[in-house]
Amino acid sequence: MAFLDKLKAGLSKTKNAILGQVDNVLKAFVRIDEDFLDELEELLICADVGVGATEDIIDELRERIKDGRLKEKEDVLAALREILGEMIGEGAPLTLNTKPSVILVIGVNGAGKTTSIGKITNILKNEGKKVVVAAADTFRAAAIDQLAVWCERSGVTLVKQNEGSDPAAVVFDAAQYAKSHDADVLVIDTAGRLHNKKNLMNELEKISRVIDRELPGACRENLLVLDATTGQNAILQAKEFKNAAELTGLVLNKMDGTAKGGIVISIKRELDIPVKFIGVGEQIDDMQEFDSDEFIRAFFE
């Protein structure tokens, strides 16, 4: 199945929650007026588009109603497609221009961080890149073993130490391996915990110092993995991690299990951090670099 088809299937719950209900609302209203906008506003908020983003959408639709541009059902859907597309904006591909480049992956446990690493490394491997993964989440018992399984599936090299090892020491070993084996990309898994932000920040800072010292000038992506099914809670997590690390992008996981796909729009408005990958399933090929045009197409077609 092509990824666009998977994306359409994955967004079906969100699509039904918004567009399906919009159809019902349009049938119930003779005119496109304030009462209709009130109903639409509630639908968008329920789909986790977010209060602020929803207000922006409704305000724009209101202006178009005043201008006489929204008269028919098709006009409303076309306007929604245009507005949502503008709000999401263009995609932001990974910046991996050095050899090696570094991808630091962070996120709370349960968000799908380890599986996302497996899927992302599979994408990079299929692009012809030589990838090394550092198992720097040494805090959680099963993290290293789980990561090893995914690295085997994607056919990339894993550098690891024992559970409880110093994460920065693992990153040091991985950086040395990446340099000596002419790797294109070093992907680093990190511990997924927010309950002690000071420890998290100290750990990320220590890892960053190792990267800067051992791989000076390397292109670096700091990716935060979020579980889309958690809705607005994902944004709260992103705000916390944004304070602890200079995030360059988001990995939005489990889009196939939620009716809250509007989180993509909310995240863009609230954080102005681009979504770089989107996941719609558990298989190794169920993730792809985020394409805003494809996302909107899957949502409306």
N, C-alpha and C positions, 0 to 999 in steps of 0.2 A: 504493500500500500504506500503510495506517495505521501510525503510528509504533509502536504497541503490537505490531503484527505484526512490524515490523522488529526491535523489541527482543527479542521472543520468538525470532526467528531468530538474532539476534546472541548471545543467551545460550544457544543450544542446546548449544554445546560444553561450557560450564560446567554446564549442567543435566544433560547426559549424564554428565559426569565425577563429579557428586555424586549426583543423584537416581537416575540410571540404575544406578549402582553400589550405592546404598543398597538398591534393589530386589533386586539380586543377593545382597547381604549378608543381607537379611531372609529371603530364600528359603533361605539356608544355615544360618540359626539357628532353632532351635525356640523359644528364649526370648529376650526382650529383656534381656540381661544384660551383665556387664562385658566378656566376649569380643566381643559385638556393638559395645559402645562403643569398644573398641580399634580395631576395623576402621573404624568411622565416623570416628574421630579421624584416622586415616591419610588417608582420603578427603578430609576437609576441608582438611587441610594441603596436600595435593597440588593442591587447587583454589585455593590461595593465600588461604584465609580467614585464615591467620596462626596462629602457635602460641598466642599469648595469647588471641585471639578463640576459637580452637578449644577451648582449655581451659575457657573460660567456657561455651561451648555444651555441652560434655560434662558439666561439673559440674551445669548446670541439668537436663540430661536424666537424670543420675544421681539427682538429688533427686526427679524425677517418677517414676522407676522405684521408688524407695523408698516413695513415696506410693501406689503402685499405679495411677498414672494412665496408664502406658504398657504396654499389653498386646498390642495389635494393630499391624499395619503402618500402618494409617491413623492410629493414635494418634501414632506416631513422626513421620510426615510433617506432621501438624497441629502437633505441638510444635515441629518444626524451623521451620515457616513462622512461627509466633508468635514464637519466640526471635530469628530472623533479622530479622524486622520490627522488634522492639523495639531490637535492636542498631543497625540502620541509622538508626532514628528518623525524625522528620519532615523533609520537604524544607525548603530554605532559599532562597527566591526572591531574585533580585537586588534590591538596594536602590538605586533610581534615582529619588529623590524631588526632586532639584534639576535646574535647567536651566542649563547642561548638567551631567550626571553623568559620572563618569570610570570606565572599565574599563581597568585596566592588566593586560596579558597577558604572562606570563613562562613559561619552560619551556626545556628543552634542545632543541637542534636534533634533528630526527627524531621528535619526539613528536607532531607534527601541529599545531604552534602556529599557523602561518599559515592552514592550512585551517580550523582551529577558529574563528579570527577571522572568516573568510568566512562560516561557517555561523551564528555568533552574530549577526553584523551582519545577516544575512538574516532571522533570527528577529525582531530588533528592528525592522527595516524593515517587516516584515509586521505588526507591532503598531502601525504608524503613526508610529514614531519617526524623527526626522531624525538621521542618524548620520554622524559624521566619524571617519576613521581616520588615525592618525599612524604613518608608517613609520619608527619610531625604532630598528629593527634595521638600522642602517647598516653593521654589521660584516661581514655575509655578502653575497657578491656578488649572488646571485640573489634575496635576500629581498625587496627592494623590488619587483622585477619580478613575483615570484610573488604578493605581496600585491596589486599592482595588478590582476592577473587576477581575483582573488577579489572585490575591491571592485567591479569592473565587473560580475561575475556577480550580486552582491547589490544592485547599484544604489546604492552609497553613495560619498561623496566621500573621496578619498585625498589627504592632505597629505604631501609628500615632499621630500627634498633629494637631493643626489648621494651615491653610496656613499662611506663614510668620513667623512661629515659628523658633527658633534656631535649625538648623540641628543637631548640636552636642547634644542638649538636647534630641532630638528624639532617637539618637543613644544610649545615656545613658539609657533611658527608655527601649529600645529594648534589650540592653545588660543585664539589670536586669531581664527582662522577660525571656530571653534565659537561664540565669543561674537558675532562680527559677523554670522553667518548664522543665529543663533537655533537652534542645534542642540540636540537633546535629550541626546545621548550622544556623548562623545569616547572612542574605543577606541584604546589605545596598544599597538603591537607593540614588544617589546624584544628585545635580543640574547639568544640562547639558549646560554649557555655557563656551565659550572660549574668549568672547570679553573683559573680564577683568581678565587676568591671575593672577594678584596679589590677587584679591578676591577669585578666584578659589583655588589657592595654600593655602591661609590662611584658607579657609573653610576645605579643605582636611586635612591640618595639625591639625586643631582643632579636627576633627573627629578622626584622628589617635591617638591623645593624649588620647581621651576618651576610644578608643578601648584598647590601651596599659595599661591604668590604671584599667579599669574594667574587661578586659579579658587578663591578663598577660600570655604570652607564647602561646596564641592561634595561630593555623595555620591560615595564611591569604593569600587570593588571591585578587589581584587588577586587575579586568577585565575591559578592554576598549571595548565598543561596537562600531563597525564601520559599515557603510552602504556600501556594496560592489559596489553598483551602482555608487558611487561617484569616483571610480577608484583611480587615484593617489592622489586626494584630501584627501582620507582616510589616506594615508600615512603621509601627512602633518599634519593632525589632530593627528595622533598617535605620531608624533615627538613632538608636542606641549604638549600633555598630558604626554608623557614620562618624560618631564622636570618638570612636576608638581606632578607626582606620580610615585612610583616605580612599574611599570606595571609588572605583572606576566603572563599575557595572554590576548588574544584578542577573542572577539566574533564577527565573521564575518556574518553579517546579509544580507538578501535580495539577496542571491546568485541566486535565481530563476529569478530575474528580470534584469540580466545583461549579456552582452557578454564579461565582463571584469573580469572573474573568475581567470585570471592570476595574479590578485592582491595577491593571497595567496603566490605565489612564490616571488613576489616583496617585500611584507612585511617581509618575512622571511630573505631575503638578506639584506634589508635596515635597519631593526630594530633588528633582531635576537630575536624577541618576539614570542613565540609559539601561534598559533591559537588553542584555547581550545574548542570552540564551533562553529558550522556552522549552519546557518539557511536557509531554502529553502522554506518558506511559512508562512502563517499567522495563521495556526492552532496551537493549544497548543503542538502538538506532531511533529511539523515541525522543530525541532532543535535537534541536537545530538552532543555529544562530538566528536571533530574532530579526524578522523582516516585517517592518510596520505595514507595508503595502499588502503583504501576504496575510498578516493578522486581520486587517480590516476586510480583506476579500473573504477570508474564512468566516468572518463574523456576519457578513451581510449576504453572502451568496448561498 
